[in-house]
Amino acid sequence: MLLTTNTLIHVPPLLLVAVIKAIAPLRPVRRACDWLLMAIAASWISTNTTMIRRFTSTRFVFDIDARLRPDGHYLVMANHQTWVDIPMLQAALNRRVPLLRFFLKSQLFWVPLLGLAWWALDFPFMKRYSRQQLEKRPELAGRDIAATRRACAKFMHIPVSVMNFVEGTRFTRAKHEQQASPFTHLLKPKAGGVAFVLDAMGRALHSILDVTIVYPDGPPTMVDLFANRVREVRVNIREREIPAELLGGDYQNDPAFRERVQSWLNGLWVEKDQRIAQLRTR
């Protein structure tokens, strides 16, 4: 009830500022609206985090090896196990870096209140197509790439943290076995999204934040979090430089560049797999 009330308090002013931004003719007014939108979103996240800390006994262990800047431009990459990952990422990074922007499924626009809030905050909505749809209409294959470029073009001129769950879906043992993943605690990483963000934003990004999330008692549900059944959450954050050889390439049409990105990402995933094992046993 408190989380719902917090949302009802924050979303109306968020939408009002978004409308003012949309119709304002002057750039200084639009920039002021951007600042207000970020402040409202940060307040909503901060209040949610405070309530989780106050009404549960969940222990947060944040290990941050990074120089974080609230005015920076980051690509944030994390493993993904549960929807609880999102409030944990927000708890660890809110107001330390710019607001996390997620690439969302287009269907999520219709979530009551939150869909409009995500739209107001310029979260990019992506429409996924099945293999059968792409076979019938090959031209659909480029629409996600175009949407990524449009979103990143907006982010070039404002502080931003572009969030990417590199595995593309939540980890389960069934998916792990189906993929025949070479990693113990991770699914295979998907390099396409990372490559497109690096290509679209290029040198505007300051660095990569490599986030590893571990639940010692196993991945919980949101109900487990609200019901005080999550004993501890461990979040490790490391800042990484963006390799120069990954900038300015053509992931779609250059096989050598595509292999270079995939090799680099697989190397990060080997390290992350080992880090998860360490965090689970610590």
TITI-381287 format. One record per residue (C-alpha): residue number from 1; y, z, x. Coordinates in Angstrom, 1 decimal. Example, Ala and Ser with C-alpha at 12.3 -4.5 7.8 and 13.67 -1.06 7.14 Angstrom:
<recs>
<rec><nr>1</nr><c2>-4.5</c2><c3>7.8</c3><c1>12.3</c1></rec>
<rec><nr>2</nr><c2>-1.1</c2><c3>7.1</c3><c1>13.7</c1></rec>
</recs>
This chain:
<recs>
<rec><nr>1</nr><c2>0.0</c2><c3>0.0</c3><c1>0.0</c1></rec>
<rec><nr>2</nr><c2>2.4</c2><c3>0.8</c3><c1>2.8</c1></rec>
<rec><nr>3</nr><c2>1.6</c2><c3>-2.4</c3><c1>4.6</c1></rec>
<rec><nr>4</nr><c2>2.3</c2><c3>-4.4</c3><c1>1.4</c1></rec>
<rec><nr>5</nr><c2>5.5</c2><c3>-2.5</c3><c1>0.8</c1></rec>
<rec><nr>6</nr><c2>6.6</c2><c3>-3.2</c3><c1>4.4</c1></rec>
<rec><nr>7</nr><c2>6.0</c2><c3>-6.9</c3><c1>3.8</c1></rec>
<rec><nr>8</nr><c2>7.9</c2><c3>-6.9</c3><c1>0.5</c1></rec>
<rec><nr>9</nr><c2>10.9</c2><c3>-5.3</c3><c1>2.2</c1></rec>
<rec><nr>10</nr><c2>11.0</c2><c3>-7.7</c3><c1>5.1</c1></rec>
<rec><nr>11</nr><c2>10.2</c2><c3>-11.1</c3><c1>3.6</c1></rec>
<rec><nr>12</nr><c2>13.1</c2><c3>-11.5</c3><c1>1.2</c1></rec>
<rec><nr>13</nr><c2>15.8</c2><c3>-11.1</c3><c1>3.9</c1></rec>
<rec><nr>14</nr><c2>13.7</c2><c3>-13.3</c3><c1>6.2</c1></rec>
<rec><nr>15</nr><c2>13.7</c2><c3>-16.1</c3><c1>3.6</c1></rec>
<rec><nr>16</nr><c2>17.4</c2><c3>-15.7</c3><c1>2.9</c1></rec>
<rec><nr>17</nr><c2>18.3</c2><c3>-16.1</c3><c1>6.6</c1></rec>
<rec><nr>18</nr><c2>16.0</c2><c3>-19.1</c3><c1>6.8</c1></rec>
<rec><nr>19</nr><c2>17.8</c2><c3>-20.8</c3><c1>3.9</c1></rec>
<rec><nr>20</nr><c2>21.2</c2><c3>-20.1</c3><c1>5.5</c1></rec>
<rec><nr>21</nr><c2>19.9</c2><c3>-21.6</c3><c1>8.8</c1></rec>
<rec><nr>22</nr><c2>18.6</c2><c3>-24.7</c3><c1>7.0</c1></rec>
<rec><nr>23</nr><c2>22.0</c2><c3>-25.5</c3><c1>5.3</c1></rec>
<rec><nr>24</nr><c2>24.3</c2><c3>-24.3</c3><c1>8.1</c1></rec>
<rec><nr>25</nr><c2>26.2</c2><c3>-27.2</c3><c1>9.7</c1></rec>
<rec><nr>26</nr><c2>27.3</c2><c3>-25.3</c3><c1>12.8</c1></rec>
<rec><nr>27</nr><c2>24.9</c2><c3>-24.8</c3><c1>15.8</c1></rec>
<rec><nr>28</nr><c2>26.3</c2><c3>-21.2</c3><c1>16.5</c1></rec>
<rec><nr>29</nr><c2>25.5</c2><c3>-20.2</c3><c1>13.0</c1></rec>
<rec><nr>30</nr><c2>21.9</c2><c3>-21.6</c3><c1>13.3</c1></rec>
<rec><nr>31</nr><c2>21.5</c2><c3>-19.8</c3><c1>16.6</c1></rec>
<rec><nr>32</nr><c2>22.6</c2><c3>-16.5</c3><c1>15.0</c1></rec>
<rec><nr>33</nr><c2>20.1</c2><c3>-17.1</c3><c1>12.2</c1></rec>
<rec><nr>34</nr><c2>17.4</c2><c3>-17.6</c3><c1>14.8</c1></rec>
<rec><nr>35</nr><c2>18.3</c2><c3>-14.2</c3><c1>16.4</c1></rec>
<rec><nr>36</nr><c2>18.2</c2><c3>-12.6</c3><c1>12.9</c1></rec>
<rec><nr>37</nr><c2>14.9</c2><c3>-14.1</c3><c1>12.0</c1></rec>
<rec><nr>38</nr><c2>13.3</c2><c3>-12.8</c3><c1>15.3</c1></rec>
<rec><nr>39</nr><c2>14.8</c2><c3>-9.4</c3><c1>14.7</c1></rec>
<rec><nr>40</nr><c2>13.4</c2><c3>-9.1</c3><c1>11.2</c1></rec>
<rec><nr>41</nr><c2>10.0</c2><c3>-10.3</c3><c1>12.3</c1></rec>
<rec><nr>42</nr><c2>10.0</c2><c3>-7.8</c3><c1>15.2</c1></rec>
<rec><nr>43</nr><c2>10.9</c2><c3>-5.0</c3><c1>12.8</c1></rec>
<rec><nr>44</nr><c2>8.1</c2><c3>-5.9</c3><c1>10.4</c1></rec>
<rec><nr>45</nr><c2>5.5</c2><c3>-5.9</c3><c1>13.3</c1></rec>
<rec><nr>46</nr><c2>6.9</c2><c3>-2.7</c3><c1>14.8</c1></rec>
<rec><nr>47</nr><c2>6.6</c2><c3>-0.9</c3><c1>11.5</c1></rec>
<rec><nr>48</nr><c2>3.0</c2><c3>-2.1</c3><c1>11.0</c1></rec>
<rec><nr>49</nr><c2>2.1</c2><c3>-0.9</c3><c1>14.5</c1></rec>
<rec><nr>50</nr><c2>3.7</c2><c3>2.4</c3><c1>13.9</c1></rec>
<rec><nr>51</nr><c2>1.8</c2><c3>2.9</c3><c1>10.7</c1></rec>
<rec><nr>52</nr><c2>-1.5</c2><c3>2.0</c3><c1>12.4</c1></rec>
<rec><nr>53</nr><c2>-0.8</c2><c3>4.5</c3><c1>15.2</c1></rec>
<rec><nr>54</nr><c2>0.4</c2><c3>7.2</c3><c1>12.8</c1></rec>
<rec><nr>55</nr><c2>-2.4</c2><c3>7.0</c3><c1>10.1</c1></rec>
<rec><nr>56</nr><c2>-5.4</c2><c3>6.2</c3><c1>12.4</c1></rec>
<rec><nr>57</nr><c2>-6.8</c2><c3>7.8</c3><c1>15.5</c1></rec>
<rec><nr>58</nr><c2>-7.5</c2><c3>4.4</c3><c1>17.2</c1></rec>
<rec><nr>59</nr><c2>-6.8</c2><c3>4.7</c3><c1>21.0</c1></rec>
<rec><nr>60</nr><c2>-4.8</c2><c3>1.8</c3><c1>22.4</c1></rec>
<rec><nr>61</nr><c2>-5.4</c2><c3>1.0</c3><c1>26.1</c1></rec>
<rec><nr>62</nr><c2>-3.0</c2><c3>-1.6</c3><c1>27.4</c1></rec>
<rec><nr>63</nr><c2>-3.3</c2><c3>-2.8</c3><c1>31.0</c1></rec>
<rec><nr>64</nr><c2>-0.4</c2><c3>-5.1</c3><c1>31.7</c1></rec>
<rec><nr>65</nr><c2>-0.1</c2><c3>-6.8</c3><c1>35.0</c1></rec>
<rec><nr>66</nr><c2>2.9</c2><c3>-9.0</c3><c1>34.2</c1></rec>
<rec><nr>67</nr><c2>6.6</c2><c3>-9.1</c3><c1>34.4</c1></rec>
<rec><nr>68</nr><c2>7.4</c2><c3>-9.6</c3><c1>30.7</c1></rec>
<rec><nr>69</nr><c2>10.7</c2><c3>-11.0</c3><c1>29.5</c1></rec>
<rec><nr>70</nr><c2>11.9</c2><c3>-10.9</c3><c1>25.8</c1></rec>
<rec><nr>71</nr><c2>13.9</c2><c3>-14.1</c3><c1>26.5</c1></rec>
<rec><nr>72</nr><c2>11.0</c2><c3>-16.0</c3><c1>28.2</c1></rec>
<rec><nr>73</nr><c2>8.9</c2><c3>-19.0</c3><c1>27.4</c1></rec>
<rec><nr>74</nr><c2>5.1</c2><c3>-18.2</c3><c1>27.6</c1></rec>
<rec><nr>75</nr><c2>1.8</c2><c3>-19.8</c3><c1>26.7</c1></rec>
<rec><nr>76</nr><c2>-0.4</c2><c3>-16.9</c3><c1>25.6</c1></rec>
<rec><nr>77</nr><c2>-4.2</c2><c3>-17.4</c3><c1>25.8</c1></rec>
<rec><nr>78</nr><c2>-6.7</c2><c3>-14.9</c3><c1>24.5</c1></rec>
<rec><nr>79</nr><c2>-10.3</c2><c3>-14.5</c3><c1>23.5</c1></rec>
<rec><nr>80</nr><c2>-10.9</c2><c3>-14.3</c3><c1>19.8</c1></rec>
<rec><nr>81</nr><c2>-13.4</c2><c3>-12.0</c3><c1>17.9</c1></rec>
<rec><nr>82</nr><c2>-11.8</c2><c3>-10.8</c3><c1>14.7</c1></rec>
<rec><nr>83</nr><c2>-8.6</c2><c3>-10.9</c3><c1>12.7</c1></rec>
<rec><nr>84</nr><c2>-7.8</c2><c3>-7.5</c3><c1>14.2</c1></rec>
<rec><nr>85</nr><c2>-7.0</c2><c3>-9.4</c3><c1>17.4</c1></rec>
<rec><nr>86</nr><c2>-3.7</c2><c3>-10.4</c3><c1>15.9</c1></rec>
<rec><nr>87</nr><c2>-2.2</c2><c3>-6.9</c3><c1>15.2</c1></rec>
<rec><nr>88</nr><c2>-3.5</c2><c3>-5.8</c3><c1>18.6</c1></rec>
<rec><nr>89</nr><c2>-1.7</c2><c3>-8.7</c3><c1>20.3</c1></rec>
<rec><nr>90</nr><c2>1.4</c2><c3>-7.9</c3><c1>18.4</c1></rec>
<rec><nr>91</nr><c2>1.1</c2><c3>-4.2</c3><c1>19.2</c1></rec>
<rec><nr>92</nr><c2>0.8</c2><c3>-5.0</c3><c1>23.0</c1></rec>
<rec><nr>93</nr><c2>3.5</c2><c3>-7.7</c3><c1>23.2</c1></rec>
<rec><nr>94</nr><c2>6.1</c2><c3>-7.1</c3><c1>20.4</c1></rec>
<rec><nr>95</nr><c2>9.6</c2><c3>-6.9</c3><c1>21.8</c1></rec>
<rec><nr>96</nr><c2>8.2</c2><c3>-7.3</c3><c1>25.3</c1></rec>
<rec><nr>97</nr><c2>8.0</c2><c3>-11.1</c3><c1>24.9</c1></rec>
<rec><nr>98</nr><c2>9.4</c2><c3>-13.5</c3><c1>22.3</c1></rec>
<rec><nr>99</nr><c2>7.7</c2><c3>-13.6</c3><c1>18.9</c1></rec>
<rec><nr>100</nr><c2>4.2</c2><c3>-14.9</c3><c1>19.1</c1></rec>
<rec><nr>101</nr><c2>3.9</c2><c3>-18.3</c3><c1>17.3</c1></rec>
<rec><nr>102</nr><c2>0.4</c2><c3>-19.2</c3><c1>16.1</c1></rec>
<rec><nr>103</nr><c2>-0.8</c2><c3>-22.7</c3><c1>15.2</c1></rec>
<rec><nr>104</nr><c2>-2.0</c2><c3>-22.1</c3><c1>11.6</c1></rec>
<rec><nr>105</nr><c2>-4.3</c2><c3>-24.0</c3><c1>9.3</c1></rec>
<rec><nr>106</nr><c2>-2.2</c2><c3>-25.8</c3><c1>6.7</c1></rec>
<rec><nr>107</nr><c2>-4.0</c2><c3>-23.9</c3><c1>3.9</c1></rec>
<rec><nr>108</nr><c2>-2.4</c2><c3>-20.7</c3><c1>5.1</c1></rec>
<rec><nr>109</nr><c2>1.0</c2><c3>-21.8</c3><c1>3.9</c1></rec>
<rec><nr>110</nr><c2>-0.2</c2><c3>-20.8</c3><c1>0.4</c1></rec>
<rec><nr>111</nr><c2>-0.8</c2><c3>-17.1</c3><c1>1.3</c1></rec>
<rec><nr>112</nr><c2>1.5</c2><c3>-15.1</c3><c1>-0.9</c1></rec>
<rec><nr>113</nr><c2>4.7</c2><c3>-14.1</c3><c1>0.9</c1></rec>
<rec><nr>114</nr><c2>3.3</c2><c3>-14.5</c3><c1>4.4</c1></rec>
<rec><nr>115</nr><c2>2.9</c2><c3>-18.3</c3><c1>4.1</c1></rec>
<rec><nr>116</nr><c2>6.7</c2><c3>-18.6</c3><c1>3.4</c1></rec>
<rec><nr>117</nr><c2>7.4</c2><c3>-16.1</c3><c1>6.1</c1></rec>
<rec><nr>118</nr><c2>5.5</c2><c3>-18.1</c3><c1>8.7</c1></rec>
<rec><nr>119</nr><c2>7.3</c2><c3>-21.3</c3><c1>7.5</c1></rec>
<rec><nr>120</nr><c2>10.7</c2><c3>-19.5</c3><c1>7.9</c1></rec>
<rec><nr>121</nr><c2>9.7</c2><c3>-18.5</c3><c1>11.4</c1></rec>
<rec><nr>122</nr><c2>8.8</c2><c3>-22.1</c3><c1>12.4</c1></rec>
<rec><nr>123</nr><c2>5.1</c2><c3>-21.4</c3><c1>12.8</c1></rec>
<rec><nr>124</nr><c2>3.4</c2><c3>-24.8</c3><c1>13.1</c1></rec>
<rec><nr>125</nr><c2>1.0</c2><c3>-25.7</c3><c1>10.3</c1></rec>
<rec><nr>126</nr><c2>-1.9</c2><c3>-27.9</c3><c1>11.4</c1></rec>
<rec><nr>127</nr><c2>-4.1</c2><c3>-29.9</c3><c1>9.0</c1></rec>
<rec><nr>128</nr><c2>-7.7</c2><c3>-30.2</c3><c1>10.3</c1></rec>
<rec><nr>129</nr><c2>-9.9</c2><c3>-33.2</c3><c1>9.4</c1></rec>
<rec><nr>130</nr><c2>-13.6</c2><c3>-33.4</c3><c1>9.2</c1></rec>
<rec><nr>131</nr><c2>-15.6</c2><c3>-35.9</c3><c1>11.3</c1></rec>
<rec><nr>132</nr><c2>-16.3</c2><c3>-37.9</c3><c1>8.2</c1></rec>
<rec><nr>133</nr><c2>-12.6</c2><c3>-38.1</c3><c1>7.3</c1></rec>
<rec><nr>134</nr><c2>-11.7</c2><c3>-39.3</c3><c1>10.9</c1></rec>
<rec><nr>135</nr><c2>-14.4</c2><c3>-41.9</c3><c1>10.8</c1></rec>
<rec><nr>136</nr><c2>-13.0</c2><c3>-43.3</c3><c1>7.5</c1></rec>
<rec><nr>137</nr><c2>-9.4</c2><c3>-43.0</c3><c1>8.7</c1></rec>
<rec><nr>138</nr><c2>-9.1</c2><c3>-43.0</c3><c1>12.5</c1></rec>
<rec><nr>139</nr><c2>-5.3</c2><c3>-42.9</c3><c1>12.3</c1></rec>
<rec><nr>140</nr><c2>-5.5</c2><c3>-39.2</c3><c1>11.1</c1></rec>
<rec><nr>141</nr><c2>-6.7</c2><c3>-38.2</c3><c1>14.6</c1></rec>
<rec><nr>142</nr><c2>-3.2</c2><c3>-38.3</c3><c1>16.0</c1></rec>
<rec><nr>143</nr><c2>-1.5</c2><c3>-36.3</c3><c1>13.4</c1></rec>
<rec><nr>144</nr><c2>-2.3</c2><c3>-32.9</c3><c1>14.9</c1></rec>
<rec><nr>145</nr><c2>-1.0</c2><c3>-34.1</c3><c1>18.2</c1></rec>
<rec><nr>146</nr><c2>2.3</c2><c3>-35.2</c3><c1>16.6</c1></rec>
<rec><nr>147</nr><c2>2.6</c2><c3>-31.9</c3><c1>14.8</c1></rec>
<rec><nr>148</nr><c2>2.1</c2><c3>-30.1</c3><c1>18.1</c1></rec>
<rec><nr>149</nr><c2>4.8</c2><c3>-32.1</c3><c1>19.7</c1></rec>
<rec><nr>150</nr><c2>7.3</c2><c3>-31.5</c3><c1>16.9</c1></rec>
<rec><nr>151</nr><c2>6.6</c2><c3>-27.7</c3><c1>17.0</c1></rec>
<rec><nr>152</nr><c2>7.0</c2><c3>-27.6</c3><c1>20.8</c1></rec>
<rec><nr>153</nr><c2>10.2</c2><c3>-29.6</c3><c1>20.6</c1></rec>
<rec><nr>154</nr><c2>11.7</c2><c3>-26.8</c3><c1>18.5</c1></rec>
<rec><nr>155</nr><c2>10.5</c2><c3>-24.2</c3><c1>20.9</c1></rec>
<rec><nr>156</nr><c2>12.1</c2><c3>-25.8</c3><c1>23.9</c1></rec>
<rec><nr>157</nr><c2>15.5</c2><c3>-24.3</c3><c1>23.1</c1></rec>
<rec><nr>158</nr><c2>14.6</c2><c3>-20.8</c3><c1>21.9</c1></rec>
<rec><nr>159</nr><c2>12.6</c2><c3>-18.0</c3><c1>23.5</c1></rec>
<rec><nr>160</nr><c2>9.0</c2><c3>-18.4</c3><c1>22.4</c1></rec>
<rec><nr>161</nr><c2>5.5</c2><c3>-17.2</c3><c1>23.1</c1></rec>
<rec><nr>162</nr><c2>3.0</c2><c3>-20.0</c3><c1>22.0</c1></rec>
<rec><nr>163</nr><c2>-0.3</c2><c3>-18.4</c3><c1>21.1</c1></rec>
<rec><nr>164</nr><c2>-3.6</c2><c3>-20.2</c3><c1>21.6</c1></rec>
<rec><nr>165</nr><c2>-7.0</c2><c3>-18.8</c3><c1>20.8</c1></rec>
<rec><nr>166</nr><c2>-8.7</c2><c3>-21.2</c3><c1>23.3</c1></rec>
<rec><nr>167</nr><c2>-12.2</c2><c3>-20.9</c3><c1>21.8</c1></rec>
<rec><nr>168</nr><c2>-10.9</c2><c3>-22.4</c3><c1>18.6</c1></rec>
<rec><nr>169</nr><c2>-12.8</c2><c3>-19.9</c3><c1>16.4</c1></rec>
<rec><nr>170</nr><c2>-13.9</c2><c3>-16.3</c3><c1>16.3</c1></rec>
<rec><nr>171</nr><c2>-16.8</c2><c3>-15.3</c3><c1>18.5</c1></rec>
<rec><nr>172</nr><c2>-20.2</c2><c3>-14.6</c3><c1>16.9</c1></rec>
<rec><nr>173</nr><c2>-23.7</c2><c3>-14.5</c3><c1>18.4</c1></rec>
<rec><nr>174</nr><c2>-24.7</c2><c3>-17.3</c3><c1>16.1</c1></rec>
<rec><nr>175</nr><c2>-21.9</c2><c3>-19.6</c3><c1>17.3</c1></rec>
<rec><nr>176</nr><c2>-22.6</c2><c3>-18.6</c3><c1>20.9</c1></rec>
<rec><nr>177</nr><c2>-26.3</c2><c3>-19.7</c3><c1>20.5</c1></rec>
<rec><nr>178</nr><c2>-25.4</c2><c3>-22.8</c3><c1>18.7</c1></rec>
<rec><nr>179</nr><c2>-23.0</c2><c3>-23.9</c3><c1>21.5</c1></rec>
<rec><nr>180</nr><c2>-25.5</c2><c3>-22.8</c3><c1>24.2</c1></rec>
<rec><nr>181</nr><c2>-22.4</c2><c3>-21.2</c3><c1>25.8</c1></rec>
<rec><nr>182</nr><c2>-22.7</c2><c3>-20.6</c3><c1>29.5</c1></rec>
<rec><nr>183</nr><c2>-20.6</c2><c3>-17.4</c3><c1>29.1</c1></rec>
<rec><nr>184</nr><c2>-22.0</c2><c3>-14.0</c3><c1>28.1</c1></rec>
<rec><nr>185</nr><c2>-19.1</c2><c3>-12.8</c3><c1>26.0</c1></rec>
<rec><nr>186</nr><c2>-17.2</c2><c3>-16.0</c3><c1>25.2</c1></rec>
<rec><nr>187</nr><c2>-17.5</c2><c3>-19.3</c3><c1>23.5</c1></rec>
<rec><nr>188</nr><c2>-16.8</c2><c3>-22.5</c3><c1>25.4</c1></rec>
<rec><nr>189</nr><c2>-13.0</c2><c3>-23.0</c3><c1>25.8</c1></rec>
<rec><nr>190</nr><c2>-11.3</c2><c3>-26.0</c3><c1>24.2</c1></rec>
<rec><nr>191</nr><c2>-8.8</c2><c3>-27.5</c3><c1>26.6</c1></rec>
<rec><nr>192</nr><c2>-7.0</c2><c3>-29.9</c3><c1>24.3</c1></rec>
<rec><nr>193</nr><c2>-4.6</c2><c3>-27.5</c3><c1>22.6</c1></rec>
<rec><nr>194</nr><c2>-3.6</c2><c3>-26.0</c3><c1>26.0</c1></rec>
<rec><nr>195</nr><c2>-3.1</c2><c3>-29.4</c3><c1>27.5</c1></rec>
<rec><nr>196</nr><c2>-0.9</c2><c3>-30.6</c3><c1>24.7</c1></rec>
<rec><nr>197</nr><c2>1.3</c2><c3>-27.6</c3><c1>24.8</c1></rec>
<rec><nr>198</nr><c2>1.7</c2><c3>-27.9</c3><c1>28.6</c1></rec>
<rec><nr>199</nr><c2>2.5</c2><c3>-31.6</c3><c1>28.2</c1></rec>
<rec><nr>200</nr><c2>5.0</c2><c3>-31.1</c3><c1>25.3</c1></rec>
<rec><nr>201</nr><c2>6.8</c2><c3>-28.1</c3><c1>26.9</c1></rec>
<rec><nr>202</nr><c2>6.1</c2><c3>-28.7</c3><c1>30.5</c1></rec>
<rec><nr>203</nr><c2>8.4</c2><c3>-26.9</c3><c1>32.9</c1></rec>
<rec><nr>204</nr><c2>10.2</c2><c3>-25.1</c3><c1>30.1</c1></rec>
<rec><nr>205</nr><c2>7.3</c2><c3>-22.6</c3><c1>30.2</c1></rec>
<rec><nr>206</nr><c2>7.7</c2><c3>-19.7</c3><c1>32.6</c1></rec>
<rec><nr>207</nr><c2>4.1</c2><c3>-18.8</c3><c1>32.9</c1></rec>
<rec><nr>208</nr><c2>0.8</c2><c3>-18.2</c3><c1>31.2</c1></rec>
<rec><nr>209</nr><c2>-0.2</c2><c3>-14.8</c3><c1>29.8</c1></rec>
<rec><nr>210</nr><c2>-4.0</c2><c3>-14.4</c3><c1>30.0</c1></rec>
<rec><nr>211</nr><c2>-5.0</c2><c3>-11.8</c3><c1>27.4</c1></rec>
<rec><nr>212</nr><c2>-8.4</c2><c3>-10.2</c3><c1>27.2</c1></rec>
<rec><nr>213</nr><c2>-9.3</c2><c3>-8.1</c3><c1>24.2</c1></rec>
<rec><nr>214</nr><c2>-12.3</c2><c3>-5.7</c3><c1>24.1</c1></rec>
<rec><nr>215</nr><c2>-13.6</c2><c3>-3.4</c3><c1>21.4</c1></rec>
<rec><nr>216</nr><c2>-16.1</c2><c3>-1.1</c3><c1>23.0</c1></rec>
<rec><nr>217</nr><c2>-17.9</c2><c3>-0.4</c3><c1>19.7</c1></rec>
<rec><nr>218</nr><c2>-18.0</c2><c3>-4.0</c3><c1>18.7</c1></rec>
<rec><nr>219</nr><c2>-15.6</c2><c3>-6.3</c3><c1>16.9</c1></rec>
<rec><nr>220</nr><c2>-14.2</c2><c3>-4.5</c3><c1>13.8</c1></rec>
<rec><nr>221</nr><c2>-12.9</c2><c3>-5.9</c3><c1>10.5</c1></rec>
<rec><nr>222</nr><c2>-9.4</c2><c3>-5.3</c3><c1>9.2</c1></rec>
<rec><nr>223</nr><c2>-10.9</c2><c3>-2.8</c3><c1>6.7</c1></rec>
<rec><nr>224</nr><c2>-12.4</c2><c3>-0.9</c3><c1>9.6</c1></rec>
<rec><nr>225</nr><c2>-8.9</c2><c3>-0.7</c3><c1>11.2</c1></rec>
<rec><nr>226</nr><c2>-7.2</c2><c3>0.5</c3><c1>8.0</c1></rec>
<rec><nr>227</nr><c2>-10.1</c2><c3>3.0</c3><c1>7.3</c1></rec>
<rec><nr>228</nr><c2>-9.8</c2><c3>4.6</c3><c1>10.8</c1></rec>
<rec><nr>229</nr><c2>-13.2</c2><c3>3.3</c3><c1>12.0</c1></rec>
<rec><nr>230</nr><c2>-12.0</c2><c3>1.8</c3><c1>15.2</c1></rec>
<rec><nr>231</nr><c2>-12.3</c2><c3>4.3</c3><c1>18.1</c1></rec>
<rec><nr>232</nr><c2>-10.6</c2><c3>2.3</c3><c1>20.9</c1></rec>
<rec><nr>233</nr><c2>-9.1</c2><c3>-1.1</c3><c1>21.7</c1></rec>
<rec><nr>234</nr><c2>-8.7</c2><c3>-2.3</c3><c1>25.3</c1></rec>
<rec><nr>235</nr><c2>-6.2</c2><c3>-5.1</c3><c1>26.0</c1></rec>
<rec><nr>236</nr><c2>-5.8</c2><c3>-6.5</c3><c1>29.5</c1></rec>
<rec><nr>237</nr><c2>-2.8</c2><c3>-8.9</c3><c1>30.2</c1></rec>
<rec><nr>238</nr><c2>-2.4</c2><c3>-10.9</c3><c1>33.4</c1></rec>
<rec><nr>239</nr><c2>0.4</c2><c3>-13.3</c3><c1>34.1</c1></rec>
<rec><nr>240</nr><c2>-0.6</c2><c3>-16.6</c3><c1>35.7</c1></rec>
<rec><nr>241</nr><c2>1.5</c2><c3>-19.4</c3><c1>37.2</c1></rec>
<rec><nr>242</nr><c2>1.0</c2><c3>-22.8</c3><c1>35.6</c1></rec>
<rec><nr>243</nr><c2>-0.6</c2><c3>-25.1</c3><c1>38.2</c1></rec>
<rec><nr>244</nr><c2>1.8</c2><c3>-28.0</c3><c1>39.0</c1></rec>
<rec><nr>245</nr><c2>-1.1</c2><c3>-30.5</c3><c1>38.8</c1></rec>
<rec><nr>246</nr><c2>-1.5</c2><c3>-29.6</c3><c1>35.1</c1></rec>
<rec><nr>247</nr><c2>2.0</c2><c3>-30.8</c3><c1>34.2</c1></rec>
<rec><nr>248</nr><c2>2.9</c2><c3>-34.3</c3><c1>33.2</c1></rec>
<rec><nr>249</nr><c2>-0.6</c2><c3>-35.7</c3><c1>32.7</c1></rec>
<rec><nr>250</nr><c2>-2.1</c2><c3>-37.6</c3><c1>29.8</c1></rec>
<rec><nr>251</nr><c2>-5.0</c2><c3>-35.6</c3><c1>28.5</c1></rec>
<rec><nr>252</nr><c2>-6.0</c2><c3>-38.2</c3><c1>25.9</c1></rec>
<rec><nr>253</nr><c2>-6.1</c2><c3>-41.3</c3><c1>28.1</c1></rec>
<rec><nr>254</nr><c2>-6.6</c2><c3>-40.0</c3><c1>31.7</c1></rec>
<rec><nr>255</nr><c2>-10.2</c2><c3>-38.9</c3><c1>32.3</c1></rec>
<rec><nr>256</nr><c2>-9.4</c2><c3>-37.5</c3><c1>35.7</c1></rec>
<rec><nr>257</nr><c2>-6.6</c2><c3>-35.4</c3><c1>34.4</c1></rec>
<rec><nr>258</nr><c2>-8.8</c2><c3>-34.2</c3><c1>31.4</c1></rec>
<rec><nr>259</nr><c2>-11.5</c2><c3>-33.1</c3><c1>33.8</c1></rec>
<rec><nr>260</nr><c2>-8.9</c2><c3>-31.3</c3><c1>35.9</c1></rec>
<rec><nr>261</nr><c2>-7.6</c2><c3>-29.3</c3><c1>33.0</c1></rec>
<rec><nr>262</nr><c2>-11.1</c2><c3>-28.5</c3><c1>31.8</c1></rec>
<rec><nr>263</nr><c2>-12.2</c2><c3>-27.4</c3><c1>35.2</c1></rec>
<rec><nr>264</nr><c2>-9.2</c2><c3>-25.1</c3><c1>35.6</c1></rec>
<rec><nr>265</nr><c2>-9.8</c2><c3>-23.6</c3><c1>32.1</c1></rec>
<rec><nr>266</nr><c2>-13.5</c2><c3>-23.1</c3><c1>32.8</c1></rec>
<rec><nr>267</nr><c2>-12.6</c2><c3>-21.2</c3><c1>35.9</c1></rec>
<rec><nr>268</nr><c2>-10.3</c2><c3>-18.9</c3><c1>34.0</c1></rec>
<rec><nr>269</nr><c2>-13.1</c2><c3>-18.3</c3><c1>31.4</c1></rec>
<rec><nr>270</nr><c2>-15.5</c2><c3>-17.3</c3><c1>34.2</c1></rec>
<rec><nr>271</nr><c2>-13.1</c2><c3>-14.7</c3><c1>35.3</c1></rec>
<rec><nr>272</nr><c2>-12.4</c2><c3>-13.6</c3><c1>31.7</c1></rec>
<rec><nr>273</nr><c2>-16.1</c2><c3>-13.2</c3><c1>31.0</c1></rec>
<rec><nr>274</nr><c2>-16.5</c2><c3>-10.9</c3><c1>34.0</c1></rec>
<rec><nr>275</nr><c2>-13.4</c2><c3>-9.0</c3><c1>33.0</c1></rec>
<rec><nr>276</nr><c2>-14.8</c2><c3>-8.4</c3><c1>29.5</c1></rec>
<rec><nr>277</nr><c2>-18.0</c2><c3>-7.0</c3><c1>31.1</c1></rec>
<rec><nr>278</nr><c2>-16.0</c2><c3>-4.6</c3><c1>33.2</c1></rec>
<rec><nr>279</nr><c2>-13.8</c2><c3>-3.5</c3><c1>30.3</c1></rec>
<rec><nr>280</nr><c2>-16.9</c2><c3>-2.9</c3><c1>28.1</c1></rec>
<rec><nr>281</nr><c2>-18.5</c2><c3>-0.6</c3><c1>30.6</c1></rec>
<rec><nr>282</nr><c2>-15.4</c2><c3>1.2</c3><c1>31.9</c1></rec>
</recs>
